[in-house]
Amino acid sequence: MTRIKLGVNNCFAIKRWPEPEEWCRIVKEIFGIKYVQFSFDMLDPTINSTARYKLCRKIRDSAEKYDLTIHSTFTGLGFYSFNQLLHPDPGVRRDAVHWCEEAIYTTSAIGAKGTGGPLGSFSVKDFRNKERRETLTNVLVEYLQYFAELADNEGQEFFLWEPTPIAREICHTIEEARQFYSRVNKGSSIPILYCLDTGHQCATDTEGIDKDTYAWLREFSAFSPVIHIQQTSGKLDNHWPFTREFNKKGIIEPKKVIESIKKSGAKEVTLLLEINHPFEADDNKVLKDWVESVKYWKDSGLVEY
């Protein structure tokens, strides 16, 4: 029996509803959802500790007020824009390590049970140099196991890695993801798990099952406690809403998603809507698209919320 819950990544609130009371109210009263993944685009974990922990307290209090469960935290678009743990310069990598350390501590302060994200991108030069690529991959594995140990010390349950549709970011093919999962978890304090995304099977250098969203779900959902769901063309990482307009041209269908997850043998998975609107989009339109998307998944009758 597979338990499948519906939740949201609170990316909808970035730059629009930064107040914890506001985005929690929207999730509960407008979306009618209980489960949330917190995006670090809403709170940089390296800002001064006084401001950070004051905001963390507000987040916990607001989540409690609206009876929300903050399942996990995630990097967000801001930190993802950098090379992070695979930057060519060791000083920059050291700064990325610090960012991740603070993300782990902030996750505990918010009350979530794990954090993570896509945390490294090779430069083109390093990626094309086999020896250099392997050296940095070894460093990355060591970093991730270090973060798992810190998270374990904090009482967290897992650390997350998100496969992306870019060869320079590791895990853009099924076989690569199999090997990386085995390698990074060998000796890890707590499980280093995946956060799959239904729009990430669109790498330009892949073909066959590596471009099949449902094949990825069948293969890895048992090792992915959270899955980002977006409507997509299958050709680009679109992050479209599940509205009538985009469902007509999108490839993601709730029934096929759920069937694929169940075939993986997963015990429990939280599906998290991750829809990205331009910053200049009308605020009311953003909410309208999210409400319609939530309703689309609720109406499937296949998820709890």
Summary of the structure (lengths in Angstrom):
residues: 305
radius of gyration: 18.4
end to end distance: 17.1
largest distance: 53.1
contacts: 1037
relative contact order: 0.14
helix: 48%
strand: 15%
